[in-house]
Amino acid sequence: MTQYERVLQLSSQLELPEQLRLLEALSRQVRRQVEGSGAHSIMELEGLGADIWQGMDAQEYVNQERASWEVLTPFFCCRFSARQTPFSWQRPFMPEPPTS
């Protein structure tokens, strides 16, 4: 049995008020540790994964992504009907495929 499992087992034997006191104490302890660790900046992620995008044109990538959304749009439409709850999913309109 791990130390965590032992502590959990012991805490389950406490009365409810004692469990609440323990929870508050643990919460304060963890909050102090998190606050003491210092804040991080989103700028720390700058350049991360740059090798993945090497040689790729940003606008071309965006164009390809938007084109892929247009293909999926009919499958993910949501319509509202007075007889249904708001945002109920209905069968999407599917145009007939062109005949050759």
C-alpha positions, 0 to 999 in steps of 0.5 A: 500500500502506498503512502497516499493510499494509507493517508486516504484510508486513515482520512476515511475513518475521520468524522465529517468535521475532521475530514473538512478540517483536513481538506482545508489544511491540505488546500492551504498547504498546496496553495502555498506551494503553488504560489511559492513556485512563481508564475510562468509566462506564455512567452516561455513557449516561444519557439517551441515546435518551430522545427515542425513548421520549418519550410511551411507557408503560414497562409497556405496552411491556413487556406488548407485548414479552412478548406477542410472545414468547408468540407465538414460543415454539412455534417456538423450543423445545428438547427433550432425547432420550436418543438425541440429544446434549443440547439437540438441536433437534427439530421443535417442537409445532405445534397445529392451527389452529382450524377456522371 
